Structures are given as C-alpha cells and as structure tokens.
Amino acid sequence: MMQNLLLVDSGASDATRLRNYLTKIGYQITAVAKTAEQAIENARKLNPDFIVMDFSIRNKQTGYSLYDNIRQHDQNIPILYMSAPAA
C-alpha cells in the first residue's frame, strides 16, 4: 500500500531532491509545504500517513512549535525530522 506523505521543507532544491527520491522508493507526496502555516493547513486538510519535516524551517515558527501545532490536530501521525548544516 502506498503511503501518502506530507513533505515540509523551505528549501526549494532540497525539497525537489527529497520529493524525487521518496517518490522513487514508493511514497506518494500529497503536498510540499514551504512554510509552517502551509504545513499545518495541509496536515489538517489532507490527513497524510506520514510527515517528513525540515527541523530548521524558515518561518515564524520553529520546528518545535510546528511539531506541537501538528500534534494538537493528530497525536498519532508519524513525523520524521530532518536537518542539515547551514551552507
């Protein structure tokens, strides 16, 4: 069964590479959110099976607060944080 995945990443090139890889290994990317607000809206509207989230999303919210906001809506959705050193 293909899992629906929400990808949260503010970096366009990183999001594209990750989206291509995840699609190649069998995930269906339901949405790519570039801001915390988009991530919250998509998590509520689309009910993805899984979320892959850039921990250092560039926005008004931190990765911690975004996690808390998503958890208020759905306690059970798996969330995988990713992070990379700033260039």
Secondary structure, DSSP 4 states (H G I P E B T S, - for coil): -PPEEEEE-S-HHHHHHHHHHHHHTT-EEEEEESSHHHHHHHHHHH--SEEEEETT--SSS-HHHHHHHHHHH-SS--EEEE-----
